[in-house]
Structures are given as C-alpha cells and as structure tokens.
Amino acid sequence: MDIAKRSALNPILRPSDFTPAIEGMEIACLLNPGVFVMDGRICMVIRVAERPKQKEGKISFPVYEDNRFKVLEFDRDSPDIDLSDPRVINYKGQDYLTTLSYLRLVFSDDGVHFYEDSKYPPVFGRGFYESFGIEDCRVATMDDEYYLTFTEVSPVAVGVGMMHTRDFRHFTHEGMIFPPHNKDCALFEEKIDGRYYALHRPSSPELGGNYMWIAESPDRIHWGRHKCVATTRKGFFDSARLGAGASPIRTYEGWLEIYHGADSSNRYCLGAMLLDLKDPSRVLARSSEPIMEPVAPYEQTGFFGNVVFTNGQIVDGDTVHIYYGASDEVICKADFSIKEILAMLKDGRKK
C-alpha cells in the first residue's frame, strides 16, 4: 500500500540543475541525499555522480588516484568487458564504477526549492579507500555535532566511513568504522542507556544475505555487540536485500525506521519497522507491504529504473518529510504521517 504524498513539484532536483564540479566531466545522476536543518535552513547532502562525456565505441569513467582524478577508457566491444549493469563495469575480473560520486550541499528556505551556497564547497573522497568515490551520506544531528556516515568505495572494498562537523566547512574524518562489505549505516540521534547505536548492512553472500544489523558503541567510532535485526523475506518486496534509511525516529510506540527493500529484479521500495525503545535490537513490527513503491514515471525510468531510495528526512510533528532518490537519477520529496505508518504496522505485526 503506497501511502506517500508526493510533492507536485517532483522531481525537485535534476542533473541539469548543476554544473559539474570535476573538470571535463558531466553529471550523470543525483542520488539519495542526507538531510538536516542548520541555521533555520533545510539542507541536503546530495550524492552527485559524474563521468566523462562518452565517446562512440568507448566506455570511460573517473577514479581518484594520487590526489587527482584520472580517466580510464576501454573499448565497448572488448571480450574482456561486462557492461550488463549500468552502474558497474567488470574488466578482466576487476570491478569499476561507471561514475564517481562525491557530496554536494544545497539549501532551502521552503523545503522544495533548493540552491547552492558558495561558502560550502563539494566534499570529495580522499585516500585509497575512497578512490572510487563516497556515496549515500546519512546525517545524524547529535547534541554536539553533525555526524555523517557514508559508503567508501575502492577497488578492494565497500565499507562505512564517518566524519563529523559543526559547520559543514571543517570536517573531522574518522576513517572506516564498519569494515567491508558494509553500507547503509544510520546512527540513532540520541543515546540509549548511555550507549550509541547504529543500524548497518553487512553482506554475506555465501551464508546469510543482505540483512539489517544493529551495533553498540561508547564513542561512535568503536562498534561491537552486533545483532541481526531483520532478514530478507521470500515473496515480499524486500526478498533480495534491505537496509536502513535515515536515523530512526523516536515515537511513543518505539523507534520507527523507514528502510529500503529490493527484490530479485532490483525493484526498490520503502518499508517500515518498529524497534523497542529500550532494546532497539528487538523488532516489534515490520510492514508486510511497502509504504512507498516506484509508481511515478520519474521513479520508473532513469539511470537505473524502478527505484525509490531514501536516507534523508525531516520530522515535523506527525509529518515525516522524506527526500529520496528516484531511478538513481533525480531527487524528489514525499510526506508521510507517522500515525498512519504506525497504524499499518499494528495491522500486520512482525512476520
């Protein structure tokens, strides 16, 4: 049951709204922004993916190497290349991304019209473990600072990186806090019984799967006491993989987590689950149907179609303003009622 109230202005941001930040590149897509409020403005940290302008018969893409951007180029008709996935290239057994992602800040006074501010430059990956880019940033607004968790991508790994800031101009980088293969890390924005908590998504292709886990920490850097929270479900919208969206929302019923789930055809929907307030590793309820599906044209067709994916939100009373990536190409907005989501969860207790 799709209960999302989509903005009539969707998509609210498109690749054509920006100029490339890397010389000689073009913007292929905008994806999955982290969202926060700063100085009275709604702010998004957008994942921007750039690539070289493509030549006939060639496939080319950027990597970050030795503190500079380098373009790799291969023949499209090479017997050593696999181009079946528009997001990933395999050449002679090595995987590469077709684009390089970095983070870009935009601001809004009304929540739907966004603009850039020259005081806040783009944030690029740094070092070998971010040489294929940084992706899907989640922003947790904490008592002391803003904490950003994101995916670090390199030739050897996909892991979770973290940095924190007070002003989004000066960052403290903490490196990789969850080792490969891991992504979809969402921090709880407050302590529970004196401990920090985070949802994350390790992948275990040989035994297990792409499941959601939870971990504890005394300092947001060192994590342990990992527990599996939710697994995939055969025949459901989250049958192939699932992962956290933005930070869980404290409600009178429990911690509400809006998450993404995908099936074997890579159709991404949003679901919801409710976690115990005192023991967030305990799932109280989980939606059997999506609360949002890719049904709008801009969600069905794009760089990678049939995708709605969120890791950013603003909570305003009973309303959750979700900012999401559609078809891995454009940024959109939709609103949900917390009471309506909780009512859905009550109708279909944990399965």
Buried (B, 14 or more C-beta within 10 A) or exposed (E): EBBBBBBEEBBBBBBEBBEBBBEEBBBBBBBBBBBBEBEEBBBBBBBBBBBBEBEEEEBBBBBBEEEEBEBBEBEEEEEEBEBEEBBEBBBEEEBBBBBBBBBBBBBBEEBBEBEBEEEBEEBBBBEBBBBBBBBBBBBBBBEEBBBBBBBBBBEEBBBBBBBBBEEBEEBEEBEBBBEBBBBBBBBBBBEBEEEBBBBBBBBEEEEEBBBBBBBBBEEBEEBEEBEEBBEBBEEBBBBBBBBBBBBBBBBEBBBBBBBBBBBEEBBBBBBBBBBBBEEBBBBBBBBBBBBBBBBBEBBBBBBBBBBBBBBBBBBEEBBBBBBBBBBBBBBBBBBBBBEBBBEBBEEEEBE
